[in-house]
Amino acid sequence: MDKSQKEGRYQRIYEQLLGLLTKTSNAEARMATIVAVLHHKMDYFFWTGFYMLVDGELIVRTYQGPVACQVLEKGNGVCWAGISRAETVIVPDVHQFPGHIACDSRSNSEIVVPLRNHQGVVVGVLDVDSKSFAAFDEVDAIWLEKIVALVYV
């Protein structure tokens, strides 16, 4: 998929989500809807889900794909990097990422987008894995950041 096709698909997904997310302001329901739409509309998304900070731990919440790690070891992996840096992290080859947590060995690249609450505090991350290497780029980052921001609108 070239850049313009990808941007067009994200635009359509974003517009669809704007309509779907009007039914409730419940964050869990919004996260579940976002994950379902993304996972089924983006063919290179292998695992799509949210990890939330709970009492200092990153705990899996709603997701689609193979069984996930329920708790991510503190300070390790791409999700914790997204939390500690408070910015989107794109990893073209997870096998080269120091401290990578391999919940599924078929994952080869990853993008993690911080989720901020109404006060702007990072409370979790959207985590997306792909079986392809270098599956994610700046287009994914820009659109996933816009989409994640819809959780706490």
Backbone as a printed PyTorch tensor [residue, N CA C, xyz], in Angstrom:
tensor([[[  0.8600,  -1.1770,   0.0000],
         [  0.0000,   0.0000,   0.0000],
         [  0.9040,   1.2370,   0.0000]],

        [[  0.7020,   2.1230,  -0.9690],
         [  1.5340,   3.3210,  -1.0160],
         [  1.0110,   4.3630,  -0.0170]],

        [[  1.7830,   5.4310,   0.1240],
         [  1.4880,   6.4510,   1.1360],
         [  0.0910,   7.0530,   0.9730]],

        [[ -0.3030,   7.3940,  -0.2490],
         [ -1.6110,   8.0310,  -0.4460],
         [ -2.7540,   7.0470,  -0.1750]],

        [[ -2.5690,   5.7750,  -0.5320],
         [ -3.5870,   4.7610,  -0.2230],
         [ -3.7380,   4.6040,   1.2860]],

        [[ -2.5960,   4.5740,   1.9770],
         [ -2.6130,   4.4150,   3.4310],
         [ -3.3000,   5.6140,   4.0840]],

        [[ -2.9450,   6.8220,   3.6410],
         [ -3.5760,   8.0210,   4.2000],
         [ -5.0850,   8.0150,   3.9460]],

        [[ -5.4940,   7.6060,   2.7480],
         [ -6.9150,   7.5280,   2.4300],
         [ -7.6450,   6.5390,   3.3160]],

        [[ -7.0230,   5.3870,   3.5560],
         [ -7.6480,   4.3870,   4.4200],
         [ -7.7780,   4.9200,   5.8450]],

        [[ -6.7210,   5.5300,   6.3570],
         [ -6.7880,   6.1040,   7.7060],
         [ -7.8650,   7.1940,   7.7890]],

        [[ -7.9680,   8.0230,   6.7610],
         [ -8.9850,   9.0800,   6.7490],
         [-10.3800,   8.4650,   6.8610]],

        [[-10.6330,   7.4110,   6.0940],
         [-11.9410,   6.7410,   6.1430],
         [-12.1800,   6.0960,   7.5170]],

        [[-11.1440,   5.4850,   8.0800],
         [-11.2660,   4.8760,   9.4120],
         [-11.5680,   5.9480,  10.4490]],

        [[-10.8580,   7.0640,  10.3690],
         [-11.0580,   8.1580,  11.3230],
         [-12.5010,   8.6680,  11.2540]],

        [[-12.9870,   8.8810,  10.0560],
         [-14.3650,   9.3590,   9.8860],
         [-15.3720,   8.3390,  10.4000]],

        [[-15.1170,   7.0570,  10.1520],
         [-15.9890,   6.0120,  10.6700],
         [-16.0050,   6.0330,  12.1970]],

        [[-14.8260,   6.1600,  12.7960],
         [-14.7390,   6.1870,  14.2520],
         [-15.4320,   7.4090,  14.8470]],

        [[-15.3300,   8.5620,  14.1780],
         [-16.0350,   9.7480,  14.6630],
         [-17.5280,   9.4700,  14.8080]],

        [[-18.0920,   8.7390,  13.8600],
         [-19.5080,   8.3820,  13.9430],
         [-19.7950,   7.3430,  15.0010]],

        [[-18.9360,   6.3250,  15.0980],
         [-19.1680,   5.2350,  16.0490],
         [-18.9910,   5.6600,  17.5000]],

        [[-18.0720,   6.5760,  17.7510],
         [-17.7250,   6.9150,  19.1330],
         [-18.6340,   7.9660,  19.7560]],

        [[-19.7490,   8.2770,  19.1030],
         [-20.6910,   9.2440,  19.6600],
         [-21.6570,   8.6070,  20.6430]],

        [[-21.7010,   7.2930,  20.7000],
         [-22.6920,   6.5940,  21.5220],
         [-22.3890,   6.6500,  23.0160]],

        [[-21.1090,   6.7340,  23.3760],
         [-20.7310,   6.7450,  24.7860],
         [-19.3940,   7.4570,  24.9500]],

        [[-19.1790,   7.9900,  26.1400],
         [-17.8780,   8.5820,  26.4570],
         [-17.0300,   7.6050,  27.2700]],

        [[-17.5270,   6.3830,  27.4790],
         [-16.8000,   5.3660,  28.2340],
         [-15.5040,   5.0010,  27.5030]],

        [[-14.3750,   5.1780,  28.1730],
         [-13.0650,   4.9480,  27.5550],
         [-12.8810,   3.4970,  27.1270]],

        [[-13.3090,   2.5370,  27.9420],
         [-13.1510,   1.1140,  27.5880],
         [-13.9230,   0.7770,  26.3170]],

        [[-15.1490,   1.2740,  26.2190],
         [-15.9540,   1.0140,  25.0260],
         [-15.3160,   1.6510,  23.8010]],

        [[-14.7950,   2.8510,  23.9630],
         [-14.1410,   3.5250,  22.8460],
         [-12.8760,   2.7850,  22.4130]],

        [[-12.0810,   2.3160,  23.3850],
         [-10.8700,   1.5600,  23.0500],
         [-11.2280,   0.2770,  22.3100]],

        [[-12.2620,  -0.4260,  22.7670],
         [-12.6710,  -1.6740,  22.1140],
         [-13.0840,  -1.4240,  20.6720]],

        [[-13.8220,  -0.3460,  20.4440],
         [-14.2780,  -0.0200,  19.0930],
         [-13.0970,   0.3560,  18.2070]],

        [[-12.1910,   1.1650,  18.7130],
         [-11.0040,   1.5720,  17.9560],
         [-10.1840,   0.3470,  17.5540]],

        [[ -9.9460,  -0.5400,  18.5110],
         [ -9.1470,  -1.7380,  18.2350],
         [ -9.8200,  -2.6050,  17.1770]],

        [[-11.1280,  -2.8060,  17.3070],
         [-11.8410,  -3.6560,  16.3440],
         [-11.7620,  -3.0810,  14.9370]],

        [[-12.0150,  -1.7890,  14.8120],
         [-11.9870,  -1.1690,  13.4870],
         [-10.5800,  -1.2320,  12.8900]],

        [[ -9.5830,  -0.8140,  13.6480],
         [ -8.2160,  -0.8280,  13.1310],
         [ -7.7740,  -2.2290,  12.7370]],

        [[ -8.0220,  -3.1820,  13.6120],
         [ -7.5230,  -4.5350,  13.3820],
         [ -8.1270,  -5.1560,  12.1220]],

        [[ -9.3700,  -4.8400,  11.8460],
         [-10.0270,  -5.4510,  10.6970],
         [ -9.9190,  -4.6410,   9.4060]],

        [[ -9.5070,  -3.3830,   9.5090],
         [ -9.3860,  -2.5460,   8.3060],
         [ -7.9430,  -2.4220,   7.8080]],

        [[ -6.9810,  -2.6820,   8.6740],
         [ -5.5730,  -2.5470,   8.2860],
         [ -4.9690,  -3.9540,   8.1890]],

        [[ -4.7690,  -4.4260,   6.9790],
         [ -4.3990,  -5.8260,   6.7790],
         [ -3.0110,  -6.1920,   7.3040]],

        [[ -2.1540,  -5.2330,   7.5610],
         [ -0.8220,  -5.5420,   8.0760],
         [ -0.7460,  -5.4700,   9.6030]],

        [[ -1.8850,  -5.2160,  10.2670],
         [ -1.9360,  -5.2240,  11.7320],
         [ -2.1370,  -6.6650,  12.1930]],

        [[ -1.1460,  -7.2200,  12.8850],
         [ -1.1850,  -8.5980,  13.3700],
         [ -1.7650,  -8.6650,  14.7830]],

        [[ -1.3950,  -7.7240,  15.6170],
         [ -1.9130,  -7.6250,  16.9900],
         [ -2.1830,  -6.1500,  17.2390]],

        [[ -3.3790,  -5.8580,  17.7640],
         [ -3.7930,  -4.4720,  17.9740],
         [ -4.4600,  -4.3840,  19.3340]],

        [[ -3.9330,  -3.5380,  20.2120],
         [ -4.5640,  -3.4480,  21.5310],
         [ -4.0040,  -2.3430,  22.3940]],

        [[ -4.6400,  -2.1940,  23.5390],
         [ -4.2290,  -1.1930,  24.5180],
         [ -3.6330,  -1.8590,  25.7470]],

        [[ -2.5530,  -1.2740,  26.2460],
         [ -2.0030,  -1.5900,  27.5570],
         [ -2.1980,  -0.3480,  28.4150]],

        [[ -2.6930,  -0.5500,  29.6390],
         [ -2.9850,   0.5760,  30.5330],
         [ -2.1310,   0.4860,  31.7880]],

        [[ -1.7280,   1.6500,  32.2840],
         [ -1.0020,   1.7180,  33.5490],
         [ -1.9880,   1.5020,  34.6900]],

        [[ -1.7190,   0.4940,  35.5080],
         [ -2.5370,   0.1980,  36.6850],
         [ -1.5820,  -0.0770,  37.8390]],

        [[ -1.5740,   0.8070,  38.8220],
         [ -0.6890,   0.6520,  39.9820],
         [  0.7610,   0.4030,  39.5740]],

        [[  1.2300,   1.1580,  38.5790],
         [  2.6230,   1.0740,  38.1580],
         [  2.9440,  -0.0860,  37.2300]],

        [[  1.9300,  -0.8650,  36.8440],
         [  2.1420,  -1.9670,  35.9180],
         [  1.4250,  -1.6790,  34.6070]],

        [[  1.9520,  -2.2240,  33.5100],
         [  1.2730,  -2.1330,  32.2210],
         [  0.4880,  -3.4260,  32.0160]],

        [[ -0.8390,  -3.2940,  32.0620],
         [ -1.7530,  -4.4260,  32.0020],
         [ -2.5110,  -4.3740,  30.6770]],

        [[ -2.6360,  -5.5320,  30.0210],
         [ -3.3700,  -5.5780,  28.7620],
         [ -4.8480,  -5.3040,  29.0180]],

        [[ -5.4560,  -4.6020,  28.0920],
         [ -6.8990,  -4.3700,  28.1200],
         [ -7.4690,  -4.9560,  26.8450]],

        [[ -8.2880,  -4.2060,  26.1800],
         [ -8.9310,  -4.7190,  24.9780],
         [ -7.9080,  -4.9000,  23.8630]],

        [[ -8.0190,  -6.0300,  23.1450],
         [ -7.1120,  -6.2700,  22.0230],
         [ -7.7260,  -7.2680,  21.0630]],

        [[ -7.1420,  -7.3300,  19.8610],
         [ -7.4990,  -8.3360,  18.8710],
         [ -6.2110,  -8.8940,  18.2930]],

        [[ -6.2200, -10.1960,  18.0760],
         [ -5.0420, -10.9010,  17.6050],
         [ -4.7590, -12.0590,  18.5370]],

        [[ -3.5590, -12.6500,  18.4210],
         [ -3.2140, -13.7790,  19.2870],
         [ -3.1690, -13.3600,  20.7650]],

        [[ -3.1470, -14.3680,  21.6330],
         [ -3.0990, -14.1240,  23.0750],
         [ -1.9190, -13.2130,  23.4080]],

        [[ -2.1790, -12.2550,  24.2840],
         [ -1.1810, -11.2360,  24.6340],
         [ -0.5120, -11.5380,  25.9690]],

        [[  0.6110, -10.8860,  26.2040],
         [  1.1880, -10.8560,  27.5410],
         [  0.2230, -10.0630,  28.4100]],

        [[ -0.1330, -10.5920,  29.5660],
         [ -1.1000,  -9.8970,  30.4160],
         [ -0.4740,  -8.7030,  31.1270]],

        [[  0.7650,  -8.8690,  31.5840],
         [  1.4970,  -7.8050,  32.2670],
         [  2.8660,  -7.6930,  31.6120]],

        [[  3.2660,  -6.4620,  31.2740],
         [  4.5700,  -6.2510,  30.6500],
         [  5.5950,  -5.8820,  31.7130]],

        [[  6.7230,  -6.5740,  31.6850],
         [  7.7760,  -6.3440,  32.6690],
         [  8.1780,  -4.8730,  32.6940]],

        [[  8.1540,  -4.3050,  33.8760],
         [  8.3720,  -2.8700,  34.0350],
         [  9.7160,  -2.4310,  33.4430]],

        [[  9.6450,  -1.3700,  32.6540],
         [ 10.8410,  -0.7550,  32.1060],
         [ 11.3880,  -1.4010,  30.8530]],

        [[ 10.8220,  -2.5330,  30.4370],
         [ 11.3220,  -3.2260,  29.2550],
         [ 10.3330,  -3.1250,  28.1020]],

        [[ 10.8460,  -3.2440,  26.9030],
         [ 10.0000,  -3.3360,  25.7270],
         [  9.5710,  -2.0070,  25.1460]],

        [[  8.9030,  -2.1040,  24.0060],
         [  8.4970,  -0.9350,  23.2370],
         [  7.3650,  -0.1830,  23.9490]],

        [[  6.4410,  -0.9050,  24.5510],
         [  5.3300,  -0.2310,  25.2450],
         [  5.8410,   0.6500,  26.3860]],

        [[  6.7530,   0.1140,  27.1750],
         [  7.3110,   0.9220,  28.2670],
         [  8.1230,   2.0990,  27.7140]],

        [[  8.7770,   1.9080,  26.5660],
         [  9.4950,   3.0250,  25.9340],
         [  8.5130,   4.1300,  25.5780]],

        [[  7.3470,   3.7640,  25.0400],
         [  6.3130,   4.7500,  24.7250],
         [  5.8210,   5.4830,  25.9620]],

        [[  5.7000,   4.7560,  27.0690],
         [  5.2690,   5.3580,  28.3340],
         [  6.3530,   6.3180,  28.8470]],

        [[  7.5840,   5.8430,  28.9380],
         [  8.6460,   6.6670,  29.5370],
         [  9.0190,   7.8670,  28.6740]],

        [[  8.9610,   7.7160,  27.3390],
         [  9.2770,   8.8380,  26.4500],
         [  8.0730,   9.7540,  26.2350]],

        [[  6.8790,   9.2360,  26.5220],
         [  5.6170,   9.9640,  26.2960],
         [  5.5120,  10.4150,  24.8360]],

        [[  5.9370,   9.5240,  23.9300],
         [  5.8540,   9.8050,  22.5020],
         [  5.7150,   8.4980,  21.7370]],

        [[  5.2590,   8.6150,  20.5070],
         [  5.1070,   7.4560,  19.6420],
         [  6.4720,   6.8470,  19.3320]],

        [[  6.5200,   5.5220,  19.3890],
         [  7.7590,   4.7920,  19.1080],
         [  7.4860,   3.8300,  17.9530]],

        [[  8.2910,   3.9380,  16.8990],
         [  8.1980,   3.0440,  15.7460],
         [  9.4570,   2.1760,  15.7350]],

        [[  9.2560,   0.8570,  15.6920],
         [ 10.3810,  -0.0730,  15.6850],
         [ 10.2860,  -0.9470,  14.4400]],

        [[ 11.1880,  -0.7340,  13.4620],
         [ 11.1450,  -1.4970,  12.2130],
         [ 11.4470,  -2.9880,  12.3910]],

        [[ 12.2940,  -3.3190,  13.3860],
         [ 12.6660,  -4.7100,  13.6540],
         [ 12.7270,  -4.8930,  15.1640]],

        [[ 11.6780,  -5.5060,  15.7210],
         [ 11.6020,  -5.6460,  17.1840],
         [ 12.7150,  -6.5290,  17.7380]],

        [[ 13.2670,  -7.3970,  16.9060],
         [ 14.3280,  -8.2910,  17.3570],
         [ 15.6240,  -7.5310,  17.6350]],

        [[ 15.7120,  -6.2990,  17.1400],
         [ 16.8840,  -5.4500,  17.3700],
         [ 16.6470,  -4.4410,  18.4990]],

        [[ 15.4490,  -4.4480,  19.0900],
         [ 15.1080,  -3.4670,  20.1330],
         [ 15.5410,  -4.0130,  21.4880]],

        [[ 16.4400,  -3.2950,  22.1890],
         [ 16.9120,  -3.7770,  23.4940],
         [ 15.7500,  -3.9670,  24.4810]],

        [[ 15.6900,  -5.1500,  25.0920],
         [ 14.6610,  -5.4300,  26.0900],
         [ 13.3010,  -5.7510,  25.5090]],

        [[ 13.2280,  -5.9900,  24.1960],
         [ 11.9340,  -6.2920,  23.5710],
         [ 11.2650,  -7.4720,  24.2730]],

        [[  9.9690,  -7.3330,  24.5160],
         [  9.1770,  -8.3940,  25.1350],
         [  8.4380,  -9.1140,  24.0110]],

        [[  8.7910, -10.3610,  23.7710],
         [  8.2000, -11.1200,  22.6680],
         [  6.9780, -11.8900,  23.1560]],

        [[  5.8130, -11.2680,  23.0650],
         [  4.5740, -11.9640,  23.4180],
         [  4.2190, -12.9780,  22.3470]],

        [[  4.6100, -12.7170,  21.1000],
         [  4.3820, -13.6380,  19.9870],
         [  5.5690, -13.5090,  19.0400]],

        [[  6.2570, -14.6090,  18.8130],
         [  7.4830, -14.5800,  18.0100],
         [  7.2410, -14.2310,  16.5450]],

        [[  5.9750, -14.2310,  16.1080],
         [  5.6730, -13.8820,  14.7080],
         [  5.6840, -12.3740,  14.4760]],

        [[  5.6790, -11.5810,  15.5420],
         [  5.7280, -10.1250,  15.3940],
         [  7.1370,  -9.6950,  15.0180]],

        [[  7.2350,  -8.8240,  14.0080],
         [  8.5440,  -8.3640,  13.5490],
         [  8.7320,  -6.8580,  13.6110]],

        [[  7.6450,  -6.0920,  13.5840],
         [  7.7530,  -4.6400,  13.7590],
         [  6.5940,  -4.1700,  14.6180]],

        [[  6.7320,  -2.9420,  15.1270],
         [  5.7750,  -2.4760,  16.1330],
         [  5.6950,  -0.9590,  16.1320]],

        [[  4.5130,  -0.4650,  16.4810],
         [  4.3250,   0.9570,  16.7560],
         [  3.5530,   1.0690,  18.0610]],

        [[  3.9700,   1.9910,  18.8970],
         [  3.3220,   2.2400,  20.1880],
         [  2.9920,   3.7220,  20.2680]],

        [[  1.7230,   4.0140,  20.5830],
         [  1.2390,   5.3950,  20.6540],
         [  0.7120,   5.6550,  22.0620]],

        [[  1.2590,   6.6460,  22.7680],
         [  0.7760,   6.9490,  24.1150],
         [ -0.6910,   7.3940,  24.1150]],

        [[ -1.4000,   6.9780,  25.1460],
         [ -2.7840,   7.3760,  25.3760],
         [ -2.7910,   8.3410,  26.5530]],

        [[ -3.3000,   9.5560,  26.3040],
         [ -3.3520,  10.5800,  27.3520],
         [ -4.7900,  10.7940,  27.7980]],

        [[ -4.9720,  10.9780,  29.1150],
         [ -6.3070,  11.2500,  29.6400],
         [ -6.6640,  12.7280,  29.4320]],

        [[ -7.7880,  13.1480,  30.0000],
         [ -8.2560,  14.5340,  29.8270],
         [ -7.2510,  15.5680,  30.3390]],

        [[ -6.4230,  15.1840,  31.3010],
         [ -5.4250,  16.1070,  31.8550],
         [ -4.1060,  16.0700,  31.0840]],

        [[ -4.0240,  15.2350,  30.0570],
         [ -2.8030,  15.1400,  29.2650],
         [ -1.7730,  14.1800,  29.8250]],

        [[ -2.1410,  13.4320,  30.8640],
         [ -1.2310,  12.4810,  31.4920],
         [ -1.2820,  11.1580,  30.7190]],

        [[ -0.1110,  10.5750,  30.4460],
         [ -0.0560,   9.2910,  29.7590],
         [ -0.5650,   8.2050,  30.7220]],

        [[ -1.6280,   7.5070,  30.2930],
         [ -2.2600,   6.4790,  31.1320],
         [ -2.1650,   5.0910,  30.5040]],

        [[ -1.6290,   5.0110,  29.2980],
         [ -1.5050,   3.7400,  28.6180],
         [ -0.9720,   3.9520,  27.2150]],

        [[ -1.0190,   2.8830,  26.4210],
         [ -0.5480,   2.9570,  25.0400],
         [ -1.4170,   2.0950,  24.1350]],

        [[ -1.5210,   2.5260,  22.8770],
         [ -2.0050,   1.6500,  21.8160],
         [ -0.7640,   0.9580,  21.2780]],

        [[ -0.8230,  -0.3550,  21.1950],
         [  0.2940,  -1.1580,  20.7170],
         [ -0.1790,  -1.9070,  19.4800]],

        [[  0.5580,  -1.7870,  18.3840],
         [  0.2270,  -2.5160,  17.1630],
         [  1.4860,  -3.2360,  16.6860]],

        [[  1.3330,  -4.5380,  16.4360],
         [  2.4180,  -5.3590,  15.9080],
         [  2.0780,  -5.7880,  14.4890]],

        [[  3.1240,  -6.0390,  13.7080],
         [  2.9640,  -6.5560,  12.3570],
         [  3.9120,  -7.7320,  12.1530]],

        [[  3.5130,  -8.6700,  11.3230],
         [  4.4010,  -9.7720,  10.9570],
         [  5.4870,  -9.2830,  10.0020]],

        [[  5.2230,  -8.1920,   9.2990],
         [  6.1880,  -7.6340,   8.3450],
         [  7.2200,  -6.7760,   9.0640]],

        [[  8.4190,  -6.7620,   8.5390],
         [  9.4380,  -5.8400,   9.0340],
         [  9.1420,  -4.4570,   8.4770]],

        [[  9.4480,  -3.4180,   9.2490],
         [  9.3080,  -2.0230,   8.8200],
         [  7.9070,  -1.7220,   8.2770]],

        [[  6.8910,  -2.2480,   8.9500],
         [  5.5090,  -2.0680,   8.4830],
         [  4.9640,  -0.6720,   8.7800]],

        [[  5.5350,   0.0120,   9.7690],
         [  4.9730,   1.2710,  10.2360],
         [  5.8690,   2.4520,   9.8850]],

        [[  5.2230,   3.5940,   9.6030],
         [  5.9560,   4.7930,   9.2350],
         [  5.2750,   6.0190,   9.8390]],

        [[  5.6950,   7.1740,   9.3710],
         [  5.1650,   8.4350,   9.8950],
         [  3.6660,   8.5870,   9.6180]],

        [[  3.1740,   8.0380,   8.5230],
         [  1.7350,   8.0960,   8.2320],
         [  0.9600,   7.3560,   9.3180]],

        [[  1.4360,   6.1640,   9.6820],
         [  0.7930,   5.4240,  10.7760],
         [  0.8410,   6.2410,  12.0600]],

        [[  1.9900,   6.8110,  12.3660],
         [  2.1400,   7.5720,  13.6070],
         [  1.1560,   8.7360,  13.6690]],

        [[  1.0920,   9.5190,  12.6120],
         [  0.2130,  10.6930,  12.5970],
         [ -1.2400,  10.2860,  12.7870]],

        [[ -1.7020,   9.3000,  12.0170],
         [ -3.1140,   8.9130,  12.0820],
         [ -3.4560,   8.1660,  13.3620]],

        [[ -2.5590,   7.2920,  13.8270],
         [ -2.8510,   6.5730,  15.0690],
         [ -2.8840,   7.5310,  16.2570]],

        [[ -2.0560,   8.5700,  16.2360],
         [ -2.1180,   9.5790,  17.2980],
         [ -3.4780,  10.2890,  17.2890]],

        [[ -3.9720,  10.6310,  16.0920],
         [ -5.2970,  11.2680,  15.9840],
         [ -6.3900,  10.3270,  16.4840]],

        [[ -6.2830,   9.0560,  16.1160],
         [ -7.2950,   8.0690,  16.5000],
         [ -7.2770,   7.8170,  18.0030]],

        [[ -6.0960,   7.6610,  18.5650],
         [ -5.9700,   7.4130,  20.0150],
         [ -6.5310,   8.5940,  20.8060]],

        [[ -6.3680,   9.8010,  20.2880],
         [ -6.8840,  10.9930,  20.9740],
         [ -8.4100,  10.9640,  21.0960]],

        [[ -9.0840,  10.1450,  20.2980],
         [-10.5480,  10.0540,  20.3640],
         [-11.0480,   9.3140,  21.6070]],

        [[-10.1750,   8.5940,  22.2960],
         [-10.6040,   7.8400,  23.4910],
         [-11.1270,   8.7830,  24.5640]],

        [[-10.4140,   9.8790,  24.7960],
         [-10.7860,  10.8010,  25.8870],
         [-11.2640,  12.1520,  25.3770]],

        [[-11.9340,  12.2050,  24.2370],
         [-12.4460,  13.4720,  23.7160],
         [-13.5640,  13.9740,  24.6070]]])
